Amino acid sequence: MKQILTVASKEFKDGLRNRWLVSITLIFAILSLGLTYFGSAASGTIGIASLSTTVASLASLAVFLIPLIALLVSYDSFVGEQESGTLLLLLTYPLSKTQLVLGKFIGQGSIIALATFLGFGSSALLLAFQPSHDEVLATFGLFIFSAILLGLSFTAIAYIISLSVSEKSKAAGFALITWFLFALAFDLALLAILVGIEDGLSQQGLTQIMLLNPTDIFRLVNLSGLDSSGVNGALAVAIKSGFSTMQLLISLITWVIAPLIIAIFIFKGKKL
């Protein structure tokens, strides 16, 4: 455990030196505060939007931004050190490959988690002055927790990419392709399936397909308990499928653990 925490501490300090934490936090805070205050501008009013409008807007923002940032932070975690020669040096210490992966994951995951908490927490602080304090706390607590899980899942996916290629440039390319597939192409393909199938898909079947994408699970977690009258398309159908918030969170946690285990197995079988 000591080795894991040592690696985690190093990764976290490197993130601070590279200004990743400050940059990500500022991006999240500025955008979340802007959406919180101007989220109802489309209806002709400016001011603090309702809780449902704010969370729906933040979920739409986070589903694109968090996976991209997580991939950019982590895509070169192993291939970058392999190119520079420091990966072999690290493995000369009394440190197993599993401990190295877990240490990096905890350190870089902490950067994502802290930035998410501070950045999106600023919106919760703004809404805390509204009458329904308890509802704001519970809703934003769920939102921030699921957003952290979303970031961790793509951090683990980035490790698979980083351990599967031999060049940093290839890892960057695959990271962007991965983001495009999960954040954009998956939902477009799902919409095409819904339009193309004559009898359509059942709510249960549609939701089961959406569980193959952590970004869709994240949106289901945060929109299922809110007023979904403004939600359209496949998401509106899936929200009514009957899956509980706990079931969806377990699915999102699975998307963190499974890629991390795969990354460890790839690393163990990798020849350096």
Backbone torsions as a table, in degrees:
resi	resn	phi	psi	omega
1	MET	NA	-35.4	-179.5
2	LYS	-62.2	-40.4	179.1
3	GLN	-63.2	-41.3	-179.9
4	ILE	-62.7	-45.6	-179.1
5	LEU	-67.3	-32.6	177.3
6	THR	-64.8	-45.5	177.4
7	VAL	-64.2	-41.7	-179.9
8	ALA	-61.4	-42.4	178.7
9	SER	-62.7	-42.1	178.4
10	LYS	-62.0	-45.7	-179.3
11	GLU	-64.1	-40.3	-179.6
12	PHE	-66.3	-42.4	178.9
13	LYS	-66.3	-37.0	176.4
14	ASP	-62.9	-38.7	177.2
15	GLY	-64.0	-36.7	176.9
16	LEU	-67.3	-41.1	-179.9
17	ARG	-67.1	-33.7	179.6
18	ASN	-83.0	2.7	178.2
19	ARG	65.9	15.8	179.6
20	TRP	-61.7	-46.2	-175.9
21	LEU	-61.9	-47.2	-179.3
22	VAL	-63.8	-45.1	-177.4
23	SER	-63.2	-47.7	-178.3
24	ILE	-64.5	-42.7	-179.4
25	THR	-61.3	-44.5	179.5
26	LEU	-63.3	-42.2	178.7
27	ILE	-60.3	-49.1	-179.6
28	PHE	-62.6	-43.3	-176.5
29	ALA	-66.0	-47.2	-178.2
30	ILE	-62.4	-47.0	-178.1
31	LEU	-69.1	-40.1	-178.5
32	SER	-69.4	-40.0	176.8
33	LEU	-65.7	-38.8	177.9
34	GLY	-62.9	-43.5	179.5
35	LEU	-69.0	-34.6	179.7
36	THR	-66.0	-40.8	-176.0
37	TYR	-86.0	-37.5	-175.9
38	PHE	-107.1	13.0	-176.5
39	GLY	-63.7	-24.9	-179.5
40	SER	-100.5	14.6	-178.5
41	ALA	-62.3	-29.6	-179.5
42	ALA	-62.6	-27.3	179.7
43	SER	-89.5	3.5	175.7
44	GLY	94.3	7.9	179.1
45	THR	-122.6	146.1	177.5
46	ILE	-120.6	131.1	-177.9
47	GLY	155.7	-176.0	-178.8
48	ILE	-66.5	121.7	-177.3
49	ALA	-75.4	167.9	177.0
50	SER	-66.8	164.0	-178.2
51	LEU	-62.0	-43.8	-179.2
52	SER	-62.9	-43.6	179.8
53	THR	-64.6	-41.3	-178.4
54	THR	-65.4	-48.4	-178.3
55	VAL	-65.3	-40.7	178.5
56	ALA	-62.2	-41.4	179.2
57	SER	-67.6	-43.2	179.9
58	LEU	-66.4	-36.5	178.3
59	ALA	-64.9	-40.0	178.3
60	SER	-65.0	-35.4	177.4
61	LEU	-72.5	-48.1	-174.5
62	ALA	-64.0	-32.8	-175.6
63	VAL	-66.6	-22.0	175.3
64	PHE	-96.9	-39.2	-170.2
65	LEU	-80.3	-45.9	-175.6
66	ILE	-62.9	-48.3	178.0
67	PRO	-59.8	-39.8	180.0
68	LEU	-63.6	-46.1	-178.9
69	ILE	-66.9	-41.5	179.0
70	ALA	-60.9	-41.7	179.3
71	LEU	-67.4	-39.9	-179.2
72	LEU	-68.8	-33.7	178.9
73	VAL	-70.0	-33.7	-166.1
74	SER	-114.2	-8.3	-170.9
75	TYR	-62.4	-28.3	-177.4
76	ASP	-105.0	17.8	-175.0
77	SER	-56.9	-37.4	-177.3
78	PHE	-111.3	-45.4	-178.4
79	VAL	-66.8	-31.7	177.8
80	GLY	-66.4	-43.3	178.6
81	GLU	-72.1	-28.7	177.1
82	GLN	-68.3	-41.7	179.0
83	GLU	-64.4	-37.0	-178.3
84	SER	-83.5	-11.3	178.4
85	GLY	89.6	-0.5	-177.5
86	THR	-80.3	-19.5	-179.4
87	LEU	-65.3	-44.3	177.3
88	LEU	-63.3	-38.1	178.7
89	LEU	-63.0	-42.5	179.7
90	LEU	-60.9	-38.3	-176.5
91	LEU	-77.3	-6.5	173.3
92	THR	-79.3	-16.4	177.2
93	TYR	-79.8	165.1	177.1
94	PRO	-70.9	72.5	-172.6
95	LEU	-144.6	120.5	179.4
96	SER	-81.0	164.1	179.0
97	LYS	-64.5	-36.9	177.7
98	THR	-63.7	-42.7	178.8
99	GLN	-64.4	-36.4	179.2
100	LEU	-66.3	-44.6	178.8
101	VAL	-62.8	-46.6	-178.6
102	LEU	-65.7	-38.8	178.4
103	GLY	-63.4	-46.0	177.4
104	LYS	-61.8	-41.1	-178.0
105	PHE	-64.1	-44.0	179.8
106	ILE	-65.4	-43.2	-178.6
107	GLY	-65.9	-52.1	-179.1
108	GLN	-71.5	-34.1	175.6
109	GLY	-64.0	-33.6	178.0
110	SER	-65.5	-35.4	177.1
111	ILE	-63.4	-47.9	178.7
112	ILE	-61.5	-45.5	-176.6
113	ALA	-64.4	-45.7	-178.2
114	LEU	-67.1	-42.0	178.3
115	ALA	-63.7	-39.7	178.7
116	THR	-65.5	-44.6	-179.4
117	PHE	-62.7	-47.3	-177.7
118	LEU	-71.4	-42.1	-176.6
119	GLY	-67.4	-54.6	-179.1
120	PHE	-78.3	-21.5	176.1
121	GLY	-64.9	-23.5	178.0
122	SER	-63.8	-34.4	176.6
123	SER	-68.5	-40.0	177.9
124	ALA	-62.0	-37.9	178.6
125	LEU	-64.7	-38.9	179.0
126	LEU	-67.1	-40.8	-179.4
127	LEU	-77.6	-15.2	-178.2
128	ALA	-64.6	-18.7	178.7
129	PHE	-81.3	-3.5	175.9
130	GLN	-78.8	162.9	-175.6
131	PRO	-60.0	-38.4	-173.4
132	SER	-89.4	75.9	-177.1
133	HIS	-64.1	-45.2	-175.5
134	ASP	-63.6	-41.0	179.8
135	GLU	-64.9	-40.5	178.8
136	VAL	-62.5	-45.2	-178.5
137	LEU	-62.2	-46.3	-177.6
138	ALA	-67.3	-44.8	-176.9
139	THR	-67.5	-44.5	-179.6
140	PHE	-73.4	-30.6	174.6
141	GLY	-60.8	-44.1	177.4
142	LEU	-65.7	-42.0	-179.2
143	PHE	-62.1	-48.5	-177.4
144	ILE	-66.9	-40.4	178.7
145	PHE	-62.2	-46.0	179.7
146	SER	-68.7	-33.3	177.5
147	ALA	-65.6	-39.2	176.5
148	ILE	-63.5	-43.2	177.7
149	LEU	-61.8	-39.2	177.8
150	LEU	-61.4	-44.9	178.2
151	GLY	-63.5	-40.5	179.3
152	LEU	-66.3	-36.0	180.0
153	SER	-64.4	-40.2	180.0
154	PHE	-78.5	-23.1	171.1
155	THR	-64.6	-44.2	178.0
156	ALA	-65.4	-39.5	177.2
157	ILE	-63.2	-38.3	178.6
158	ALA	-62.6	-33.7	178.1
159	TYR	-65.5	-39.1	176.9
160	ILE	-60.2	-43.6	178.5
161	ILE	-63.0	-47.8	-175.9
162	SER	-63.2	-31.7	-178.4
163	LEU	-88.9	-9.2	-176.0
164	SER	-100.7	-7.3	-178.4
165	VAL	-120.7	166.3	-176.9
166	SER	-110.0	-5.8	-178.7
167	GLU	-131.7	143.5	-179.2
168	LYS	-63.5	-37.0	-179.2
169	SER	-64.6	-37.8	177.9
170	LYS	-66.7	-39.5	178.9
171	ALA	-61.3	-41.4	178.6
172	ALA	-62.9	-42.8	179.5
173	GLY	-63.4	-46.0	179.3
174	PHE	-66.5	-32.8	177.6
175	ALA	-63.8	-43.6	178.8
176	LEU	-67.0	-39.4	177.3
177	ILE	-63.2	-42.3	178.7
178	THR	-60.4	-45.1	178.1
179	TRP	-60.6	-44.3	-179.5
180	PHE	-61.9	-43.4	-177.8
181	LEU	-65.2	-45.8	-176.4
182	PHE	-77.2	-41.0	-173.4
183	ALA	-84.1	-27.3	-173.8
184	LEU	-124.4	-58.8	-170.0
185	ALA	-65.2	-36.1	-176.5
186	PHE	-59.1	-48.2	-178.4
187	ASP	-68.9	-33.8	176.4
188	LEU	-65.6	-42.1	177.9
189	ALA	-65.0	-39.4	178.8
190	LEU	-64.1	-40.3	177.4
191	LEU	-64.4	-39.0	178.0
192	ALA	-63.9	-38.1	177.9
193	ILE	-65.0	-43.2	-179.7
194	LEU	-62.6	-39.2	179.8
195	VAL	-74.7	-36.3	-173.9
196	GLY	-77.8	-30.8	-179.2
197	ILE	-80.6	126.1	-172.8
198	GLU	-62.7	-47.0	-177.9
199	ASP	-88.1	-5.5	-180.0
200	GLY	74.7	-177.9	178.1
201	LEU	-109.2	149.7	174.2
202	SER	-71.5	160.9	177.5
203	GLN	-58.1	-42.7	-179.2
204	GLN	-63.8	-44.6	-179.6
205	GLY	-65.0	-39.8	179.2
206	LEU	-63.8	-44.1	-179.1
207	THR	-66.2	-37.9	178.6
208	GLN	-62.7	-36.5	175.4
209	ILE	-67.5	-40.5	-179.0
210	MET	-66.8	-22.9	177.4
211	LEU	-69.1	-10.7	176.4
212	LEU	-80.0	-2.2	-178.3
213	ASN	-129.4	115.2	-178.5
214	PRO	-62.0	-28.0	178.8
215	THR	-68.0	-37.0	178.0
216	ASP	-71.1	-36.7	176.5
217	ILE	-61.6	-42.5	179.1
218	PHE	-58.9	-44.8	179.8
219	ARG	-67.1	-38.7	178.0
220	LEU	-63.3	-40.9	179.5
221	VAL	-58.2	-43.9	-171.6
222	ASN	-90.1	-18.9	-179.2
223	LEU	-101.0	-19.5	-175.2
224	SER	-65.6	-28.8	-178.7
225	GLY	-95.0	3.5	-177.0
226	LEU	-110.6	177.0	174.1
227	ASP	-70.2	111.9	-175.0
228	SER	-102.1	22.5	-177.5
229	SER	-65.3	-26.0	-179.3
230	GLY	-93.8	4.9	-179.1
231	VAL	-91.6	132.1	-177.5
232	ASN	-119.5	170.2	172.2
233	GLY	75.4	-153.8	-174.5
234	ALA	-62.2	-33.4	-177.9
235	LEU	-64.0	-38.5	-179.9
236	ALA	-63.6	-36.6	178.3
237	VAL	-71.0	-44.2	-175.9
238	ALA	-67.1	-31.1	-178.8
239	ILE	-59.9	-31.7	-176.9
240	LYS	-91.1	14.7	-173.6
241	SER	-75.7	-19.4	177.9
242	GLY	100.0	-1.4	176.1
243	PHE	-67.9	134.0	-179.9
244	SER	-78.4	161.8	177.8
245	THR	-60.7	-38.2	179.9
246	MET	-64.6	-41.6	178.0
247	GLN	-62.5	-40.5	179.5
248	LEU	-67.9	-39.5	178.1
249	LEU	-65.3	-39.0	177.1
250	ILE	-62.8	-39.1	177.1
251	SER	-63.6	-39.4	179.5
252	LEU	-68.9	-38.4	176.7
253	ILE	-64.0	-36.9	177.3
254	THR	-61.2	-35.9	178.2
255	TRP	-70.4	-14.6	173.6
256	VAL	-86.8	-47.0	-172.8
257	ILE	-73.1	-45.9	-174.4
258	ALA	-61.1	-50.2	177.9
259	PRO	-62.6	-32.6	179.5
260	LEU	-66.4	-41.8	177.2
261	ILE	-64.0	-42.1	178.0
262	ILE	-61.2	-42.5	179.4
263	ALA	-61.3	-40.6	179.4
264	ILE	-63.6	-43.8	179.3
265	PHE	-64.3	-40.0	177.9
266	ILE	-63.4	-42.2	-178.5
267	PHE	-64.8	-40.7	-179.6
268	LYS	-64.1	-33.9	-179.3
269	GLY	-92.0	0.4	-177.0
270	LYS	-82.9	133.3	176.2
271	LYS	-93.8	126.7	-176.6
272	LEU	-102.6	NA	NA
